[in-house]
Amino acid sequence: MSTSVETRKLVLAAHAACEEKKALHARILELDPAESAFTDVFLICSGANPRQVQAIADEVELRMKREFGMYANSVEGYRAAKWILLDYVDFVVHVFDEETRALYDIERLRKTASSVALEDWKRPLVAKVAAVRAGAKAKTPARKSAAAKSATGKKSAARSQGPSRGTKKVAAQRSSAGQAKPTSKKSTTRKKATKTSGTKSAAARPARPSRTSKAAKKQTGRRKPTR
């Protein structure tokens, strides 16, 4: 008897749902394929009262839908809550009340079925999960190193290309500001030179005679000679 890994995972999830709702005497039976052609596994448990029986069935349905996106092919006996059957094709969940379970005694009817130990089913799944996690851890350093290499490559490329556009703009502005300052100094020196030249030319020119000196000359010229 060999049940697939996927079916084992589903049955173990359903078993965990039964335990969460405090189901009594939960058992897993792996059926003989020669005698049972419609399913592979029975999950059998019981509840103390009708409300608990319904709560167990609800939790199994919710867990299957939430974690695996699976819906039961058929649900029987939910209203009476004495024997609820959830058919998931590859496995069937039987939720009894204690009296009905003792009456039908499915474990005795399926003599060829073998009872499954949970630890035997959990070991391969735990090993598979550990292998997947180890592979994921091995891949993450490689990704980080590749990202670091790409970052260093970008930095080296940026250094080889020289300064960026922003630094070029700042350098151009600084150079233009530095060139503007000498021109202002030259203009001031030119203005000073023109002022000094104006003063020199004014000093070199002869002074014009005043009006009083001209009148004096005229008077001297008009004087009559003495006899």
C-alpha positions in Angstrom: 0.0 0.0 0.0 1.4 3.3 -1.1 -0.5 6.6 -0.8 0.8 9.6 -2.8 2.6 12.4 -1.0 -0.1 14.9 -1.9 -2.8 12.7 -0.5 -0.8 12.3 2.7 -0.4 16.0 3.0 -4.1 16.5 2.7 -5.1 13.8 5.2 -2.6 15.1 7.7 -4.1 18.6 7.4 -7.6 17.2 7.9 -6.4 15.3 10.9 -4.9 18.5 12.3 -8.3 20.2 11.9 -10.0 17.4 13.8 -7.5 17.7 16.6 -8.0 21.5 16.7 -11.7 20.9 17.5 -10.9 18.3 20.2 -12.1 15.3 18.2 -12.0 11.9 20.0 -10.1 8.8 18.9 -9.0 10.1 15.5 -7.6 7.3 13.3 -6.3 7.1 9.7 -6.9 3.9 7.8 -5.0 3.1 4.5 -7.4 1.0 2.5 -6.5 -2.0 0.3 -6.8 -1.0 -3.4 -8.1 -4.5 -4.2 -11.2 -4.1 -1.9 -11.8 -0.4 -2.1 -11.7 1.3 -5.6 -13.5 4.5 -4.7 -11.0 6.0 -2.2 -7.5 5.4 -0.7 -7.8 6.6 2.9 -10.4 6.8 5.7 -10.0 9.5 8.4 -12.3 8.5 11.3 -13.1 10.5 14.4 -16.0 11.2 16.8 -17.5 14.1 18.7 -19.1 14.2 22.2 -22.3 16.0 20.9 -24.0 17.1 17.7 -22.5 20.6 17.9 -19.0 19.3 18.2 -19.6 16.8 15.3 -20.7 19.7 13.1 -17.8 21.9 14.3 -15.3 19.2 13.4 -16.8 18.9 9.9 -16.8 22.7 9.4 -13.2 23.0 10.4 -12.1 20.2 8.0 -13.9 21.9 5.1 -12.5 25.3 6.0 -8.9 24.0 6.3 -9.1 22.2 2.9 -10.6 25.3 1.2 -8.2 27.8 2.8 -4.9 25.9 2.5 -5.5 23.8 -0.7 -8.4 25.4 -2.5 -10.3 22.0 -2.3 -14.0 21.5 -1.8 -15.7 18.2 -0.8 -17.2 16.3 -3.6 -20.2 15.5 -1.4 -21.3 16.1 2.2 -23.8 13.7 3.9 -25.5 13.6 7.3 -24.7 17.2 8.3 -28.2 18.1 9.7 -28.6 14.9 11.7 -25.0 15.3 13.0 -24.7 11.6 13.9 -22.5 10.6 11.0 -21.1 13.3 8.7 -19.3 12.0 5.6 -17.0 14.3 3.7 -15.9 12.9 0.4 -12.6 14.3 -1.1 -12.3 11.4 -3.7 -8.7 10.4 -2.6 -9.7 10.3 1.0 -13.0 10.3 3.0 -13.5 11.9 6.4 -16.0 10.2 8.8 -17.2 12.3 11.8 -19.4 10.2 14.2 -21.0 10.8 17.5 -19.8 8.1 19.9 -22.9 6.0 19.9 -23.2 5.8 16.0 -19.5 5.0 15.7 -19.8 2.1 18.1 -22.8 0.9 16.2 -21.3 0.8 12.8 -17.7 0.0 13.8 -16.0 0.8 10.5 -12.6 -0.2 11.8 -13.9 -3.8 12.2 -15.6 -3.9 8.8 -12.4 -2.8 7.0 -10.2 -5.7 8.2 -7.7 -5.4 5.3 -7.1 -1.7 6.0 -4.0 -0.8 7.8 -3.8 1.7 10.6 -1.4 4.5 9.9 1.1 6.0 12.4 1.3 9.7 12.0 5.0 9.8 12.5 5.6 7.5 9.6 3.6 9.8 7.3 5.2 13.0 8.7 8.8 11.9 8.3 8.9 12.1 4.4 7.1 15.4 4.5 9.4 16.9 7.0 12.4 15.7 5.0 10.9 17.2 1.8 10.3 20.6 3.5 13.8 20.6 4.9 15.2 19.9 1.5 13.2 22.8 -0.1 14.3 25.2 2.6 17.9 24.2 2.2 17.7 24.8 -1.5 16.1 28.2 -0.9 18.9 29.2 1.5 21.5 28.1 -1.0 20.0 30.2 -3.7 19.7 33.4 -1.7 23.5 34.1 -1.2 24.0 33.6 -5.0 21.3 36.2 -5.7 22.9 38.6 -3.2 26.3 38.2 -4.7 24.9 38.8 -8.2 23.2 42.0 -6.9 26.5 43.1 -5.3 28.4 42.5 -8.5 25.9 44.5 -10.6 26.1 47.4 -8.1 29.9 47.5 -8.2 29.8 47.3 -12.0 27.5 50.3 -12.1 29.8 52.3 -9.7 32.9 51.5 -11.8 31.0 52.5 -15.0 30.0 55.7 -13.5 33.6 56.5 -12.4 34.9 55.7 -15.8 32.4 58.0 -17.5 33.6 60.9 -15.4 31.5 63.5 -13.6 27.8 63.5 -14.0 25.7 66.2 -15.7 25.0 67.9 -12.4 28.7 68.2 -11.5 29.4 69.5 -15.1 26.8 72.2 -14.7 28.2 73.3 -11.3 31.7 73.4 -12.8 30.5 75.5 -15.8 28.7 77.9 -13.4 31.8 78.3 -11.3 34.0 78.8 -14.4 31.7 81.5 -15.8 31.6 83.2 -12.4 35.4 83.2 -12.3 35.6 84.6 -15.7 33.2 87.5 -14.9 35.3 88.8 -12.0 38.5 89.7 -14.1 36.4 91.6 -16.6 34.9 93.7 -13.9 38.5 94.4 -12.6 39.6 95.4 -16.0 36.7 97.8 -16.5 37.4 99.5 -13.2 41.1 99.9 -14.1 40.1 101.4 -17.4 37.8 103.9 -15.7 40.6 104.9 -13.4 43.0 105.3 -16.3 40.6 107.6 -18.1 40.1 109.7 -15.0 43.9 110.1 -14.5 44.4 110.9 -18.2 41.7 113.6 -18.0 43.5 115.3 -15.1 46.9 115.2 -16.8 45.5 116.8 -20.0 43.9 119.5 -18.0 47.2 120.3 -16.2 49.1 120.3 -19.5 46.9 122.9 -21.1 47.9 126.6 -20.6 45.7 128.7 -18.5 43.6 131.2 -20.3 44.2 134.9 -19.4 41.5 136.4 -17.3 39.4 139.4 -18.3 41.1 141.7 -15.9 44.5 141.2 -17.4 43.1 142.0 -20.9 41.6 145.2 -19.7 44.8 146.3 -18.1 46.7 145.7 -21.3 44.2 147.9 -23.2 44.6 150.7 -20.7 48.4 150.6 -21.0 48.1 150.7 -24.7 45.9 153.8 -24.7 48.2 155.8 -22.5 49.8 158.7 -24.4 53.5 159.0 -24.5 55.0 161.7 -22.3 56.6 164.7 -23.8 
